[in-house]
């Protein structure tokens, strides 16, 4: 990643939208993630999950958060040159279950830009939305990303 194609805080505009490619979620990935981080029956046992209100295996919501951020990173909007992490998420919502075989894509829309008093960075507030192959929104969250300002002399 070069500085030339890196977006700095000053390059983001309210309304900018970044869309990821798709990624298909497998039953194995769902079970593997859940065995480590969220071993509830509807995430780890396809047979037992049929008897739950979900009627089958679904991905952990925590897995959906991780997949969403991974997909968003694939857009290139955040990278090692501009991202300084995040102080947190707001308004986290799981809207539909993610099931084995679903192909997810994520989009991030810039809602607000807040320069920091430090002067070398700012907060980019983005609404992340994750969609399945049917175009249904499965997850939304507002992320507060700390993004570097363009280094002096690199205009």
C-alpha positions in Angstrom: 0.0 0.0 0.0 1.5 3.3 -1.0 0.7 6.7 0.4 -0.6 7.6 -3.0 -3.6 5.4 -2.8 -4.1 5.6 0.9 -7.1 7.6 2.1 -6.3 9.9 5.0 -8.8 11.5 7.3 -8.9 14.6 5.0 -9.8 12.5 2.0 -13.0 11.0 3.5 -16.3 12.9 2.7 -19.7 12.4 4.4 -21.7 10.1 2.1 -18.7 8.2 0.7 -19.6 4.5 0.4 -17.2 1.6 0.1 -18.4 -1.9 -0.9 -16.6 -5.1 -0.4 -16.5 -8.2 -2.6 -18.5 -11.2 -1.4 -17.4 -14.1 0.8 -19.3 -17.3 1.3 -19.6 -18.6 4.8 -19.3 -22.4 5.2 -20.8 -24.7 7.9 -17.3 -25.6 9.0 -16.3 -21.9 9.5 -19.5 -21.3 11.5 -18.9 -24.3 13.8 -15.2 -23.7 14.1 -15.6 -20.0 15.2 -18.4 -20.9 17.6 -16.5 -23.8 19.2 -13.8 -21.2 20.1 -15.9 -18.2 21.0 -19.6 -18.8 21.2 -20.4 -22.5 21.8 -24.2 -22.2 21.8 -26.1 -25.2 20.4 -27.5 -23.3 17.3 -23.9 -22.3 16.4 -22.2 -25.7 16.8 -24.6 -28.6 16.3 -26.5 -28.6 13.0 -28.8 -31.5 14.1 -29.8 -29.9 17.5 -30.1 -26.5 15.8 -33.1 -27.8 13.8 -35.1 -27.9 17.0 -34.3 -24.2 17.9 -36.4 -21.2 16.7 -33.8 -20.8 14.0 -34.6 -24.1 12.4 -31.0 -24.8 11.6 -27.4 -23.8 12.1 -26.6 -20.0 12.3 -23.4 -18.1 12.6 -22.6 -16.4 15.9 -23.3 -12.7 15.8 -19.8 -12.2 17.0 -18.6 -14.1 13.9 -20.7 -11.8 11.8 -19.0 -8.7 13.3 -15.6 -10.2 12.6 -16.6 -11.1 9.0 -18.0 -7.7 8.4 -14.8 -6.0 9.5 -12.7 -8.4 7.4 -14.9 -7.7 4.4 -14.7 -3.9 5.0 -10.9 -4.1 5.1 -11.0 -5.7 1.6 -12.3 -2.3 0.3 -9.0 -0.7 1.0 -10.6 2.3 2.8 -8.7 1.4 5.9 -5.1 0.0 5.9 -1.9 -0.1 7.8 -1.0 3.5 6.7 -4.1 5.2 7.9 -5.9 3.2 10.5 -5.2 3.8 14.2 -7.9 1.5 15.6 -11.3 2.4 17.1 -12.7 3.5 20.5 -15.8 1.4 19.8 -19.1 0.7 18.1 -22.5 2.2 18.4 -26.0 0.9 17.6 -25.0 -2.8 16.9 -27.9 -4.7 15.4 -28.3 -8.3 14.2 -31.2 -8.2 11.8 -31.3 -11.7 10.2 -29.4 -14.9 10.9 -26.4 -15.8 8.8 -26.6 -19.4 7.6 -24.2 -21.9 6.0 -23.8 -21.1 2.3 -24.7 -17.4 2.7 -22.5 -15.1 0.6 -21.9 -11.9 2.6 -20.7 -8.5 1.4 -20.2 -5.4 3.5 -20.5 -1.7 2.9 -19.4 1.3 4.9 -20.9 4.7 4.5 -19.3 7.8 6.0 -21.7 9.5 8.4 -19.5 12.1 10.1 -16.0 13.4 10.3 -14.6 14.7 13.6 -11.0 16.1 13.6 -9.2 15.4 16.9 -7.6 18.1 19.1 -4.3 16.3 18.6 -4.4 17.5 15.0 -2.7 14.4 13.4 -5.9 12.3 13.2 -9.7 12.3 13.3 -12.7 10.0 13.8 -14.5 8.8 10.8 -17.9 7.5 11.8 -19.1 4.8 9.4 -22.3 2.9 9.2 -21.3 -0.7 8.3 -24.0 -2.8 6.7 -23.7 -6.5 5.9 -25.9 -8.1 3.2 -26.5 -11.7 2.2 -26.9 -13.0 -1.4 -30.6 -12.1 -1.4 -29.7 -8.4 -0.7 -31.2 -8.7 2.8 -29.4 -6.6 5.5 -28.2 -9.1 8.1 -26.2 -6.7 10.4 -25.6 -3.0 10.9 -23.3 -1.1 13.3 -21.8 2.3 13.5 -18.0 2.2 13.8 -15.8 5.0 15.0 -12.5 4.7 13.2 -9.4 6.7 14.2 -7.8 7.7 10.9 -4.5 9.5 10.4 -4.4 12.9 8.8 -2.2 13.2 5.7 1.4 13.6 6.8 2.8 17.1 6.2 4.5 17.5 2.8 2.5 14.5 1.3 -0.4 16.5 -0.2 
